[in-house]
Amino acid sequence: MAREVILDTETTGLSVSDGDRITEIGCVEVIDKKLTGRTYHTYVNPEREVSDRAAEISGLTFEFLKAYKTFREIFQEFLEFIRNDKLVIHNAPFDTGFLNHELSLVGSDSIASSRVIDTLSMAREKYPGSPATLDALCRKFNIDRSMRTKHGALIDARLLAEVYIEMSVEIVQKSIFDGVNGDGNDGKESVTKKVTIPERIFSPTAGEITAHEKFLTTFEDPIWSKFSGS
C-alpha cells in the first residue's frame, strides 16, 4: 500500500527571508493513486499582517486569521497526518521552504527533499513547452476547477491530487506500451510484465449502424465483396 499526501499552503507573502509565514495548510490522502476522502485542513495564525497581494490571491486577512491557532499549536497534528509518507506538492521548493522554516521555529526536524514529489517539475518534463500551472493542468485533464474562485490550500490540494493521478496514469500507460527494451541492462534478459487492462465495450446505436451501412454502399467494388460471395 503506497500512501502519499498531496499538500498545499497559503502564506502571508513570497519570502521566508522577509519574515513571511504560513496562513493555511491543506492535505489530501492518496493511497495507491486513489483518493481516500481523508483530508487535513487548518488556517494558521501567522502572528503578522498578510501582504495586500497575498490577501487578494487567497482572500485571507490577519483580522480573520488571528482567531486561529499558531503553527506551534498545530504542528504536531500536522505531522501526525503526513507521517513519513511521500509529499506531492506543486512548486515544492516554495511550500517546503515555508514548512521547514516553521518547523525550525518550533524545534522540529525539517522535511527531507527525498520524500517530496514536485508536480511542477514533473509536468515540465512530461509536457515541455506547455504551461504547467495548476490551472493549465486542470484544463489539460478536463478537471472542474469552478470552485477555485480564490487560491485555497485544501481546494488546491484536491485539484492537484486529481492532476497527479492523471499524470501518474499516463506514466503507467506509457510504460505498458513501451515495454522493456533491454538496453543498458548488463546483458540480462529483459522481462516485460503482462498487464491486464479491462475490456471496454461500446455498443453502436441503431442510428450508427444505419449510417455505417449507408457509408459502405459508397465504395465501388469493395474488397470485402470478394470474400462474401456477392
Phi, psi and omega in degrees: 000119182257110179263132176228151180241119176274128192228144173213152177229159166242153187222170179283345182185200189256353190224121173298322182295338176269006178089011180290152185228168178283139178245342183201143176230133176228133181226143178231130181274134175232130176236125183053043178063030176229138177292133179263343184094349179278134180222163170227131181214136174205144166274153184230130173289112185278355180060028177195168179291155176263135180297153180302318182294316179296320179294324178295320183286315186262339185080005182263133177238160178295326178303321177285315189286335186292349176278350184262170181288155176281169178299322179302328183276345183241354189295329180294317180290328176296313180295326178295326180286315184281338181050223178249023185277168178297142176249130180251118188222141176270122188061058188304320182304327179294306184293316181292330176299314178291316181298316181292328175295314179297318180295324178294326181292335180256007176076026181256158179296148180280166177274121182288141180296336182293342181258010184247133173252121181264109183288339176293312177297320180300315181291320180295326178287321182283325185233066184300135179087351180262152176301140184236019175290165179298319178300315181297321180289325175297319178296319182300321184258012179055043179267127182293119179240024184297335180283353184271066177284332173228161173287123176227140187299315182286319177300313181294324178295321179294317178296317180296324178301316179294319178298314182298318179297317179298315180294323180293321177297319178299319180296317179297316180298319179298318180293328179295313186279334177286325183071198179243122185269350176081356180291137175070026181252024176057034174083359179286146181292130180281148180232128177258121181286131178284128179240126179269121178255125182304138180290138177247122184248125178241106181282133179289150176279167178299321179296321179293321178297314179299315180296323180293315180298321178295320179296322181295331181288350181279350181274136175268127179048058182296149185295329182291343179290337180289341183251358184257359179084002181272000000 
